């Protein structure tokens, strides 16, 4: 079944690739900013799945779009808190590499 000229498998392939690139980036990278970007990539791959499955299975409903909107809102809140933490870590240690941060005190 095709919708918008792209089969569902196309969305799933792109989403899976984005998910595993995000997992790889989170596990391999040592910089906190790149780890945050990897988490955002994972969340966006989930959003693609929500919207694609909603569009193919229940095109008259909007549940997938609403779930994607909720995930975007949660990702924005998570990014703002994470960036605030990263700025405070940089002020204290002058570095944002994960290996160099060995203590988390107030």
N, C-alpha and C positions, 0 to 999 in steps of 0.2 A: 504494500500500500504506500503510495507516494503522496506527499502533501507539500506544496510549495516547490515542487520539482526536485526535492531531495528526499531520498528514502530514509526511514528511521534508522537504518544501520549506519548511514553517514553521520547522523548526530551522535550515535553511540560510539563510533570510532573516534570522532573528535573529542568527545567527552572523556573517553577512557584514556586517550593520549594525554589530555590535559591533566587528568587526575594523577597518572603515573609520573608525569614530568614534575608535578607539584610534590609528590611523595619523594621522588629522587632529589629534588632541590632542597627539601626540608632536611633530609637525612645527610646529604653530602656537604651542603654549604655551612660555613662557620660564622658568617656575618648575620647579625640579627635582622637587618633590613631585608636581605634576600630570603631569609627564613619566613619572614612575614609575607613577602610577595608569594612565596610558595604556598602558604596557607590560603591566600586569596585565590590563587589559581585552582586549588582543590575545591574551594567553595563555589567558584564560577563553573567548574565542571559539573557540580551537583545541580546548579541552576539550569544548565543546558538540559540535563536529564529531566528535571521537573517540567520544563516548558515543552520539551519534545514529546514526552509521554502523554502529557495533558493534551497536546495538539493532535496526536494520533489516536489516542484511545477515547477521549471525551472532548471533542472539539467544541461542543456547546457549553461546557463548563469552564470555569476559570480557576480551579483549585491550584493547578500547577503554577500559574502565574502569581497567585497570591503567596504560595510557599516560596517562590523565587524572590518575591519582594521582601518577605520576612527575612530570608537568608541574607539579602543585600543589606537590610537594616542592621542585622546582627553583625555582619562583616564590617560595616562602617563603625559601629561601636567598638568592636574588637580592635580594629586598626587604630582608632583614636587612643584607646587605652594603651595599646602596645607601643605606639609612637611616643606617648608621654613617658612610658617606662624606659624606652630606649634613649630618649633625651636625658633623663636623669642618670642612667647608667653611663652615658658618655660624659656627662659633667663630673661624675665621680671618678671614673677610671680613665678617661680620655681615650677610650677604645670601645668598639662595639663587637669585638670578636668574642664568640661564646667561650672559647678555651681560656681566655684571659680573665674572665669574670668568675672568681672562685668564692666570693662571699656576697651574700645578699642581706645586708643590714640596713636599718633605717638611718 
